[in-house]
Amino acid sequence: MKKFKKWAAYTVITLLLVVVAAVSYITLALPNVGEPKDIKVDLTPQRIARGKYLANYVAVCIDCHSTRKWGEFAGPIDTTHIGAGGEHFDQNIGFPGDVYVPNITPSNLKTWTDGELYRAITTGVRKDGSAIFPIMPYSSYGKMDQEDIYSIIAYIRTLKPYNNTYPARKLDFPLNVIVHTMPGKAAETTRPAEKDTVAYGKYLITTAACADCHTKDKGLDYGGGAEFGMPGGTVRSANLTADATGIGAWSREMFIAKFKQYSGNAKTHAVKPGQFQTVMPWYRYSNMSVNDLGAIYTYLRSVKPVKNKVVKFSVKQNTKG
């Protein structure tokens, strides 16, 4: 019995050492995506214009890196502080930690090289080598055309500077360890010709990272049903596939019109806790061009239909007796 207890103790100690070694490796050696590129992005008018379009209306970087007014439908951004950060994710919305989205205006990025920005956008690694939590869909951005990434960098270099700072990120265990394994090397692609509508639509929908919200289960791409906590209820992403439970009955014109109803002078409205709300940034995506929205629709018609009838919103039940 004594020998058994001794070997059991040795086993536990060995396992603890293995765990400590593994955690030490993960937190100290990872992420490992390589050094930043030695690049200098020229701020040409063409790049700035392209970057403005992508960052505001396709990749919607500005949507996350500005605060959203959640007392209004679809949470339109505060346009008085574009790119100044401050959007907050915490346990009140079911997030496993406490994260403030950072300021990406020139005042906060003035010490970052273009190569460091490129690495952050495409791999999820900060200037200091630490991992970015994938609220930012860097795995999708890493599949963009290099020139489009340069354009986004050029545009954010021109934003009005703000000095906003926020508390450091806090992630719950074991996510605070796992996050170090999440960044990966970029896999840039070439932007397809617009006449290749399916390929071009796939490129745009990847850049927009639509799958992150509209795919709940692996293998059921764009089938919807992912849940997001909102004040007073739960909202679920729509099924975007051509099944009857998705957008199977929608024409190209109906799809485009759904977005365009939120563009231009469209007015938002107040939403109280418990009323239907959405995380979908309609007011951002609505400014995509008709051609780009049409290409996304064409691509979605090419993906496998998923039968999944989604209940868009359910009110949080009061469990107090």
C-alpha positions in Angstrom: 0.0 0.0 0.0 2.8 2.4 0.9 4.6 1.7 -2.4 1.3 2.3 -4.3 0.8 5.6 -2.5 4.4 6.6 -3.3 3.9 5.8 -7.0 0.5 7.6 -7.0 2.2 10.7 -5.6 5.0 10.5 -8.2 2.3 10.2 -10.9 0.4 13.3 -9.7 3.6 15.3 -9.4 4.7 14.2 -12.9 1.3 15.2 -14.3 1.5 18.6 -12.6 4.9 19.1 -14.0 3.7 18.3 -17.5 0.7 20.7 -17.1 3.0 23.5 -15.8 5.4 22.9 -18.7 2.6 22.9 -21.3 1.1 26.1 -19.9 4.5 27.7 -19.7 5.2 26.8 -23.3 1.8 28.0 -24.5 2.0 31.3 -22.7 5.7 32.0 -23.3 6.4 30.6 -26.8 3.0 31.2 -28.5 1.7 32.8 -30.6 4.3 32.1 -33.2 3.4 33.6 -36.6 6.7 35.2 -37.5 8.1 38.7 -37.4 6.2 41.7 -38.9 6.8 42.5 -42.5 9.2 45.3 -43.3 6.7 47.4 -45.3 5.8 51.0 -45.8 2.2 51.6 -47.1 1.9 54.7 -49.3 -1.2 56.7 -48.4 -2.5 57.2 -51.9 -6.0 58.6 -52.5 -7.0 55.3 -54.2 -5.9 53.2 -51.2 -7.5 55.5 -48.7 -10.8 55.4 -50.6 -10.7 51.7 -51.0 -9.7 51.2 -47.3 -12.6 53.5 -46.2 -15.1 51.4 -48.1 -13.7 48.1 -46.7 -13.2 49.2 -43.1 -16.6 50.8 -42.9 -18.9 48.7 -45.0 -17.3 45.2 -45.7 -14.8 44.2 -43.1 -16.6 46.7 -40.8 -13.5 47.3 -38.6 -15.0 50.7 -37.7 -18.1 49.0 -36.4 -16.3 47.2 -33.7 -13.7 49.8 -33.0 -16.3 52.5 -32.3 -18.9 52.3 -29.5 -22.4 51.2 -30.6 -25.6 52.8 -29.3 -27.4 49.7 -28.0 -30.4 51.7 -27.0 -31.2 51.9 -30.7 -32.1 49.2 -33.2 -29.0 47.4 -34.7 -26.7 49.4 -32.5 -25.5 52.2 -34.9 -22.1 53.5 -34.1 -21.2 56.7 -32.4 -20.0 58.7 -35.4 -18.5 61.4 -33.2 -15.6 59.1 -32.2 -14.9 56.9 -35.2 -12.3 54.3 -34.5 -11.8 55.4 -30.9 -12.7 52.0 -29.5 -14.5 51.3 -26.2 -17.1 48.6 -27.2 -17.3 46.4 -24.2 -17.7 42.6 -24.0 -18.3 41.0 -20.6 -20.3 38.4 -18.7 -23.5 40.5 -19.0 -23.7 39.3 -22.6 -22.3 35.8 -21.9 -18.7 36.6 -22.7 -16.1 34.7 -20.7 -14.1 37.6 -19.5 -13.9 41.4 -19.8 -12.7 43.0 -23.0 -12.7 46.5 -24.3 -12.1 47.0 -28.0 -9.0 49.2 -28.5 -8.6 52.6 -30.1 -7.3 52.3 -33.6 -6.9 56.0 -34.4 -3.4 57.4 -35.1 -2.9 58.6 -31.5 -3.0 55.0 -30.3 -1.2 53.4 -33.2 1.5 56.1 -33.8 4.3 53.7 -32.5 3.1 50.8 -34.7 4.8 50.1 -38.0 2.8 49.2 -41.0 4.2 45.7 -40.8 3.0 45.4 -37.2 -0.5 46.6 -38.2 -0.5 44.1 -41.1 0.5 41.3 -38.8 -2.2 42.2 -36.3 -4.9 42.4 -38.9 -4.0 39.2 -40.7 -2.7 36.9 -37.9 -4.1 38.3 -34.6 -0.8 39.2 -33.0 -0.2 42.6 -31.4 2.9 44.8 -31.6 4.2 43.3 -28.3 3.7 39.7 -29.7 0.6 38.9 -27.6 -2.5 37.2 -28.9 -5.6 39.2 -29.9 -8.8 37.5 -28.9 -10.8 36.5 -32.1 -13.7 38.9 -31.5 -11.6 40.4 -34.3 -12.0 37.9 -37.2 -8.3 37.9 -38.2 -8.5 34.4 -39.6 -10.9 35.9 -42.2 -8.9 39.1 -42.8 -5.8 36.9 -43.3 -7.4 35.6 -46.5 -7.8 39.0 -48.0 -5.8 40.4 -50.9 -2.6 42.0 -49.8 -3.5 45.3 -51.5 -6.9 45.4 -49.7 -5.1 45.0 -46.4 -2.7 47.8 -47.4 -5.8 50.0 -48.2 -7.3 49.4 -44.7 -3.9 50.4 -43.1 -3.8 53.5 -45.3 -7.3 54.5 -44.3 -7.0 54.0 -40.5 -3.8 56.1 -40.7 -6.0 59.0 -41.8 -8.6 58.7 -39.0 -9.1 61.6 -36.6 -6.9 60.9 -33.6 -8.5 60.3 -30.2 -6.7 59.6 -26.9 -9.1 57.1 -25.5 -7.6 54.3 -23.4 -9.3 51.3 -21.7 -8.7 48.7 -19.0 -6.5 45.7 -19.9 -8.2 42.6 -21.2 -9.2 39.9 -18.7 -10.2 36.4 -19.9 -11.5 33.6 -17.7 -9.5 30.4 -17.2 -8.7 28.4 -19.3 -9.4 30.8 -22.1 -6.6 33.1 -20.9 -4.2 30.2 -21.7 -6.0 28.9 -24.8 -6.0 32.4 -26.4 -2.3 32.1 -27.0 -2.9 29.2 -29.4 -5.5 31.0 -31.5 -3.5 33.3 -33.9 -2.3 31.7 -37.1 -0.2 32.7 -40.1 -2.0 34.6 -42.8 -3.1 32.9 -46.0 -3.6 35.9 -48.4 -5.5 35.4 -51.6 -5.9 37.4 -54.8 -9.1 39.4 -55.1 -11.1 37.7 -57.9 -12.4 39.6 -60.9 -15.9 41.0 -60.3 -17.2 39.2 -63.4 -16.5 35.9 -61.6 -19.5 36.5 -59.4 -19.4 33.4 -57.3 -15.7 33.7 -56.5 -16.0 37.4 -55.9 -19.0 37.0 -53.7 -17.0 34.4 -51.7 -14.1 36.8 -51.3 -16.5 39.5 -50.0 -18.4 37.3 -47.6 -15.1 36.0 -46.2 -13.8 39.6 -45.8 -17.0 40.5 -44.0 -16.5 37.4 -41.8 -20.2 36.6 -42.1 -19.6 32.9 -41.3 -18.4 33.8 -37.8 -22.0 34.8 -36.8 -24.0 32.8 -39.3 -22.5 29.4 -38.8 -23.3 27.7 -35.6 -22.1 24.1 -36.3 -19.2 22.9 -38.4 -20.3 21.6 -41.8 -23.5 23.7 -41.7 -22.0 26.8 -43.2 -24.2 29.9 -43.1 -27.1 27.9 -41.6 -27.6 30.4 -38.8 -28.8 29.8 -35.3 -25.7 31.2 -33.3 -27.0 32.9 -30.1 -26.1 36.3 -28.8 -27.1 37.6 -25.4 -28.9 41.0 -25.4 -30.5 43.0 -22.6 -33.7 41.1 -21.9 -33.3 38.3 -24.4 -31.4 36.3 -26.9 -31.0 37.0 -30.6 -30.0 34.4 -33.2 -28.3 34.7 -36.5 -30.3 34.1 -39.7 -30.0 31.1 -42.0 -28.5 32.5 -45.2 -28.6 29.4 -47.3 -31.0 28.7 -50.1 -33.1 26.3 -48.1 -36.8 27.2 -47.6 -36.0 27.9 -43.9 -33.3 30.4 -45.1 -33.4 32.7 -48.0 -34.5 30.1 -50.6 -37.5 32.2 -51.6 -35.5 35.5 -51.8 -34.7 37.0 -55.2 -31.4 38.9 -55.7 -33.5 42.1 -55.6 -35.1 41.2 -52.3 -31.7 40.4 -50.8 -30.2 43.8 -51.8 -33.3 45.7 -50.7 -33.1 44.1 -47.2 -29.7 45.8 -46.8 -30.5 49.1 -48.6 -33.5 49.9 -46.4 -30.9 50.9 -43.7 -28.8 53.1 -46.0 -28.8 56.9 -46.6 -31.3 58.7 -44.4 -32.8 55.6 -42.8 -33.9 56.3 -39.3 -33.2 54.0 -36.4 -35.5 53.7 -33.4 -35.2 53.1 -29.7 -35.2 49.6 -28.3 -36.0 48.7 -24.7 -34.7 45.6 -22.9 -36.8 42.6 -23.9 -37.7 44.1 -27.3 -36.4 42.7 -30.5 -32.8 43.7 -31.0 -30.0 42.5 -33.3 -26.2 42.5 -33.3 -26.2 42.7 -37.2 -24.6 46.0 -38.1 -27.2 46.9 -40.8 -26.2 50.5 -41.0 -22.7 49.5 -42.0 -23.4 46.8 -44.4 -26.2 48.8 -46.1 -23.6 51.0 -47.7 -22.0 48.1 -49.7 -22.4 48.6 -53.4 -25.4 46.9 -55.2 -22.8 45.0 -57.2 -21.1 43.6 -54.1 -24.3 42.7 -52.3 -25.4 41.0 -55.5 -22.2 39.0 -55.7 -22.6 37.9 -52.0 -26.2 36.7 -52.8 -24.9 34.8 -55.9 -22.3 33.0 -53.7 -24.8 32.2 -51.0 -27.0 30.4 -53.7 -24.0 28.2 -54.4 -23.4 26.9 -50.8 -25.1 23.7 -49.5 -28.7 24.5 -48.3 -29.1 23.9 -44.6 -32.6 23.1 -43.1 -32.7 25.2 -40.0 -35.7 27.3 -39.0 -34.3 30.0 -36.7 -36.3 31.7 -33.9 -34.8 35.2 -34.4 -35.4 36.5 -30.8 -36.6 35.1 -27.5 -37.3 37.2 -24.4 -35.4 36.2 -21.3 -37.8 34.5 -18.9 -38.0 35.8 -15.3 -37.1 32.9 -13.1 -37.8 34.7 -9.8 -40.8 33.2 -8.0 
